[in-house]
């Protein structure tokens, strides 16, 4: 069987242009200049008769990344640049096989399937491995990484492997920062040490008079502090020693006679921010170490002077410092399951804050699903209503159940037992009593409607033990602020108890497998780089690599696996 690549090469050798009039291969798009040389085609298919993922995807999608689409990714300093389209493909192949930069550059020089996918001659020398890190640095600027994903999705739509509508699912996982985990005490000492190192490099003559004799031992090497003898008081004393030393440097840097350029040094600014986060001035003018409860929230402070985008977060039993990545993929049975959206945030950003952004980005890419399956963190009645009203999306997921003691007991009168008349702004209890008060209520920054019943009637009600545990107050309800949201909440809580809803929702488990696959094969759990922008580049390239692997599996002919049975298994089978 002749593949598209082999057909194109043979036709080119015979002088017939692929896709031209007469005999030729019908291409989904005009072929770019990145033609596969004839010798490369013959050698690749002779060496790999069944093809490899790189070869299969090249044949099905032709050139995945065109140079015209990434003209801004050429080096801007005049150096001869390798094709950005080819560098993008190399980066995807690199992540698909979890290769280092050096190993990926070696693969371009030595592996025939890489040369086939890139359209290179057999004797092509490739490039130096440092080109890849420079290319990723350019991808971190603006939305260049997201454009890579959009281009791949465009190719998949052209190839009939992706379309709008259908079903999609989203989930997130935690990502560890590529820095050492520091205690607060170590953070203060290491931040000051980093600032001293930068100042020594920038202007050692200015810094020299400020250095105290103890600083060589205190900050001469990486700050590592185990258990401090003396308990909390000793920790506070050491922290305040760091604080006084750091304040001395900050005071000198901001003095009128200090060189202004020293104030602009990155580590000096980080030192200033860390001191604001972890120290305060007493009214008597003494610098003091903040107690844990007096710290700024986690999304404002950072945990390392070497990655100020890495923040601390706790989710259930998992605590980490770093980021979160949100992956959205298709889950239709008649097409490959591919990632179509990637979002990277700092760790404290909650999953539900991304729901609207994901829907907006999918709408811009014209890949809005008909049904979006998510877990409880992404969903709320207001988000269900907005997704349906703005984008026509059915947001499917478990709405938070009623946590009142009446609902948990199973025999009490929970909120669903009350009939709500929104037109007359009244609620009727199971005993037929009508509420007396209806007014606004605000809890933890959220708006509700509070409904109260008559105190005298409630105290005399024989069903009072099933309705409320209060000995003196009447029953009160907290309803969502609008009728539509209240009905969505009530209907969703009832629906998610049914077998049909649970059958529809079962497909969400597949996104867990996708996250696990990328953690195991592409190292998704820990970022390779520092900073939110570069970490997002890694996540996009990971998603592209996952897509490439899945598309190749979809194209390849399925193979039947014959497992050898053990004697005991055969005996059990015969007995059955």
N, C-alpha and C positions, 0 to 999 in steps of 0.2 A: 504494500500500500504506500503510495507517494503522499507525503505530507505537503501542506501549502508551501512551506519553506523550500522543500526539495523541488517542487514544481517550479517555483519562482526562479530558483537558481538554474535549473535546466533550461527554462525558457530564455533566461538572460544569456546563457551560454550560446544558445542558438540564435540570438539576435531578436527574440520576440519579447516585447515589453510586457511585464505583468500588468493585467488590467486594461491593456490596449485593445483595439478592435481585432476581431478574428479570434484565434485561439489564445486563451489566457485564463488566468485564475481570477475569479470575481473577488475583489477586496472590499471590505467594509469602508475603507478610507483610502485616499490616494497614498501610495507608498512614499515614504520619506527617502532621504538620501542614505539612510542607514540600511542599505541592502546587505544581505548576508552573502559573503563571497562563496563562489561555487565550491572551492576546496574545503572551506569550513563546513558547508552543508554536508558534503559527501563524507568527510571524516567524522563529523558529529553523529550522523545516523548510522555509520558503520560501527562506531564505538558504542553507541547507545541506541540500539534498534527500537527499544520501547519508548525512548525519549526520557528526559528528566523534567522536573517542574519548570525550569527555566526555558527549555526547548518547547514544551507543550504550550506554555503561555505565550511565547513569542509567535508560534504558529497561529494560535487562535486570535490573538489581539494585535498582531503585527507589532509595530514600534509602540511601546507603552507610553513613553514620555518623549514628546517632540521638543527639539531645541527651541523652536519659535515660541513655545509656551513658557519658557524659563530663561529668556534672554537676559533678565536682570541678575541671574545667578552666575554669570561669568565673573572671573576676578576683575576687580576695578583698578588694579595697580599696574596694568599693562603686561602682566606675565602671560605667556601662552596658556590658554585654558583648555582643559579636557571638556568634551561635550557635556553640558549640564544634564541633558536628557539621559545620557549614558551613565553619568555619575549617580543620578537618581535611581536608575535601575540597579546599579551595583550596590547602592545603599540598601535597597529592598532585599536583594539576594543575600547581602551580608547579614541582615537581621533574620531572614528566613532560616539561615543555618547557624546563627549566633556566632559569627566570626569576628575576630578582632580586625582592626584596620589593616594591619600587616598581612593577616591571612586572607582578607578579601582582595587586597591588591595582588597577592601571589596567585589567587584563584583566577583573576583576570588574565594573568600571564600564562598560566599553566593548564587551566581547565577548558576543555573543548566546549562544554555546554554553556559556560559563561561567554566564550567568544561567539557562540551561535546566537545567544540572546542579545548580545551587544552589536552583532554584525561586524566583527573584527576579523582581520586576516589571521591565519595561523601563526605567523611570525610577529604579530603586533606585540611590542614590548610592554604595553600597559602604561602605568603611571606609578609615581611614588606614593606610598601609603599615606603620607601627610596630607595629600590632596583631599582625602575623605573628611578629615576633621575640619579642614578649611571650608569644605562644601557644607557641612552640617552647621557651621557658624553662620554661613549666609542663609541657610534655611531658617535659622532662629530669628531672622529679621522680618518683621511684619507677619504676613500670613503665607509665606512661601511654603511652609510645611503643609498647611491645609490645602494649598493649591495642588500639591502632589496628590492628595487624596481625591480632590475633585476631578482631576484629570483621569485617575484610574476609574472612578465611578462613571465618568463620561464614556470611557472605552467599554466598560461592561454594559452600559445601556446600548451602545452601538452594536455590541456583539449579541444582544438579546439575553444576557445573563442577569440583568437587573432592570427593574421597572418600579415606578411609583405605585402607591397603593399597597395592598398585601399586608403582611404582619411584620412587625419589628419588635425587638426587645432590648432593654437597656439595663445595665448594672454597673457598679463601681467597685474598685478594690483599692487597698492602700498601697502606697509606694514609699519605700524607705529612701531617705536622702543619702547621697554619696559622701557623707561626712561622719566624723566620729561623734558618737552620742556623748554629750557633756552634761554634767550636773550644773546647777546654777552657779556653784562656786567655781567650777572649772571654766564655765562660760566667761565669768568675769575676768579670771586670770588669763585665759587664752586670748580674749579680745584685746586686753591691754598688751599682751606680748605681740600680737599681730600688728597693732598700731606702732609699737616701738620698732619692730622690724622695718615697717614701711617708712617711718621717719628717719631711721638710720640710713636707709638707702637713698632717701630724698635729700637729706641735709644733715650729715653726721656732725658737722661743726656746730650747728644750732642745738642739737640734742645733747651733745657731750656734757655741757655744764649741768644739765638737769639730772643726770644719772646718779643714783645713790649707790653706796657700796653693796647693799643687800640685793640690788636688782639683778646682779649677775646670777646669783643662785635662784632667785625667785622667778625670773623671766628669761633666763638664758637658754632654756630648753622648753620643749613642749610641756604644757602644764597638765600634769596628771595627779589627781588627788584621790586617794582612797578614803578610808575611814579616818576622821580627824579625832585624835585623842582629846577628851574633854567635852564631848557632846555638842549640843546646840550652841552653847556659849562660845566654844572654841571656833566653831564654823562661822558664827557671826563676827568674831574678832578677826579671823583671817579675811573674811569678805570685806570688812571695813578697812583693813590694811590695803587690799587691792583698790578699794574705792578712793582712799586718800592718794595713792600713787597715780591712779588714773585722773583724778581731779587736778593733780599738779600738772600733768601733761596737757589736759584740756585748757586750764587757765593760761599756761604758757603759749599754747597755739593761738588762743584768741586774744592775746595781748596785742596792743597797738603796734609794737615794734616787731612782732613776729612776721615772717614772710607770708603773705596771703595765700600763696600756693599750697602751704601746708594744711590749711583748713579744708582744701578741696580733695585731699587724699581720701580714697574710699574707706580705708580702715580707721582713719581718724573720725570720719562721720559715723561709722558703725560703733566706735567706742562711745561717742556722745549719746547715741540712741540707747545702747545697752545700759549706760549709767542712768539715763532717764527712766528706763524700765525697772531697774533693780535697786536704785538708791533714791533717797529723798533727804531734804534738808530739814533738820529740826529748827524750831523757832530760835534756839540759841546759836544756830549757825554751824551745827555739827552734821556731817554726812553720815547717814544711817542706812543699814541694809534693810530692805523691805521684807516683811513677813510674807508667807505664801498667799494669804488672803488679800493682800494689798497690791498684788501684781496686776498689770494690765491684762486684758483678755488675750487668749492664745493667738488670735488672728492678728494682733498688733505687734506682739513681740516675737523674736526669732530665737533659735536654739543653737546657732553656730555663727561665728563671725565670717566663715568661709562660704556660707549659703544662707543669705538673709531671706530667701523665699521658703525655706524649710521651717514648718511650724509643728508644734506638738498637738496631738489629738488623741482622744480615747473614744473608741466605739465598742460598746459591750466589753468583751474581755481583751480587746486588742488596743495596745497603746503604742504609738510610733511618732517619729518626727520626720516629716517629709511632705508628701503630696497625695492626691487622689486622682485616679484616672477613670473616666466614664466612657464605656464602649457601647455603641448602638449597632446592632447587626440585623440583617434580614433573617426571617425564619419561615419562608415559604418552602413547601415540599418540592416544587417543580423547578427550583433554581438553587444554585449554590448559596450557602449562608455566608455572606460577606459583611465586613464592618463598613458602615457608611458614615459614621460620625465618631469623632474622638474629642474629648474635652479633658483638659488637665487643670486642676485647681490646687490651691494650697489645702492642707489637710483639714483645717477646721470648717471649710465650706460644706454645708450639709447637702445631701443628695437632692432634696426637693428643690433647692435653689437653681438647679440646672434644667428642670423640666421645660420651662418656657424657652430657655436658650436653645435647647436641643430641637424643639419643634420649630423655632424660627429659622435655625440653620438648615433643617431638612426642607422647609418651605423654600428657602432661597435656592437650594440645590434641586428643587422639583422632585423630591423623593419623599413626600409626605406619606406616611402609612395610613391605611384605613383603620388599623388597630395597633396600638402601642402597648406592649405588655411590660409592666414594671413591678418592682416590689413596693412595700408599704412606705418606704422612705421617699419615694418620688410622687406619691399620690395624695390628694386631698380633694374634698368636694369642689373647692374653688378651681383647682387645676383640671378636674374632669370637665367642669362647665366651660372653662376657657378653651381647652383643647378642642372641644366639640364646636364651640361658637366661632373661634378664629380660624381653625385649620380643618374642621370636619373630622377630627381624629377621635376614635373611641379609646379612651385611656383606661386600660384594664389592669386592675391591681387591687389588693386588699385594703379597703378603707379601715382606719383604726377603729376597732370595736368599742362599744360602750364599756368603760372601765368602772362604772358606778357599782356599789355593792349590791344594788338591786339586780343589775344585769348578771353579776357574777354568781349570786346565790341561786339563780334559776327560778326562784319562786316569788320574787318581789316584783313590784311595778316599776319597770325601767321606763326610759323615755318613750319607747315605741308603744307603750300601753296607753298613752295620752293622745287624744284626738285634738289636733291643732287647727283652729279656724283662723287663717291668716287674714281673711277679709275683715273680720270683726275683732281681730287681735285678742283672741281668747283661746284657752286650752281647757279641755274637759277631762277630768280624771276618770279612772275605771268605775268609780262610784257615782258618776254623773254630776259631780260638782264642777262649777265653772270658775276659772281663775279670776282674781280681782285686779292684779297689777300686771302691766306689760310695758317694759321699758328697756332702754339700752344698757349694756353691760360690757365692760372691758376687762379682759383677763390676759395678763402677760403680753400686752400689745395687740391682742386680737379682739375684734368686735363680736359681741353676741347679743341676743335678746333674752332678758330675764323675765320669766313668768312666775308669779307668786300666787298662792291660793290663800283663802281666808284662814286666819289662825284659829279662830273659834271652831270652825267646821272641821279643820284638820285634827285638832286636839281631841275632838269627840268621835272621830271616825273609828269604827271597829277594825278596819284594815290598816290602821296606822303602822303597826310593826312591819308590814310588807312594803310600806311606802317610804318611810324615813326612819332614821335612827335617832334623830334629834328629840330631846325630851320637851323642848319649849318652843321650837320654831316650826312654821308650816312648811309644806313641801314647796320646793322651787325648782324650775327647769331652766337650763341654759341652752337656748336654741341658736342655730346658725343665723346670721343676720338677714337672709332673704329666704323666701319660700322655696325658690328653685334649689338653693344649696341644701336646705333642710330635706327636701324630697330626694335629692341625689344621695345624701348620706343615708337616709332611711332605706331607700331602695337598694343601695349597694350593700348595706349590712345584711339585708335579707337574701340578696342574690348570691353572695359569696358563701352562703351555707348550703347551696344546692350542688348536686352532683354535676350538672351541666357546666356551671361556672368553674368548678374545680378542674373539670376536664379541659376547658379552654385555657385556664391559667397554667396548666401543667407544662406548657411549652416554654415558660420562663426559665425553667431549670437549665435549658441549653446554653444560656449566656454564662452560667457558672462554669460550664465545661470550656467555653471559649476563653474565659479569664484564666482558668487552670492551664489550658494549653499554652497560652502566651507566657504565663509565669514559668512553666517548665521548659519550654523550648526557646524562648526569646529573652528570658531574664527580666520579665516585667516587674517583679516584686521590688527590685532596687534600681533606682536611676543610675545611669552611667555618668551623668553630667551634673553640674551644679547650676541652679537657677531654673525658674519656672519655664522660660522660653525654650531652653535646650532640652529640658525634660519633656516638654510637649513634642519636640522634634522626635525624640526617641519613641514616644507613644504612637505618633503617626506612622513612623517607619515600621514599628511592630505590627500595627494594624494592616499596613500594606503587605508586609511579609506574610501575615496570616491569610490575607486574601489571595495572594499568589499561590500559596500552598493548597488552599481549598479549591481554587479554580483548576489547578493542575489535577487534583484528585477527581474533580468533576469531569474533566475532559478525558482522563485516562480510562482505559477499559478496566472494569472491576476484575480483580483476581480472586479466585476461590481459594480459601485457606483450608488445607486438610490437616486437622490436628490428629496426632497419633494418640490412640486411646491406650490407657494403662490396663494392665490385666484385671485389676480390681474393678475399674469402671466397666470393662467389657463383661465381667461376671455379673455386676449389678444390672446391666442392661439386659443380659440373657435371662436373669431371674425375673425381671419385671415383665 
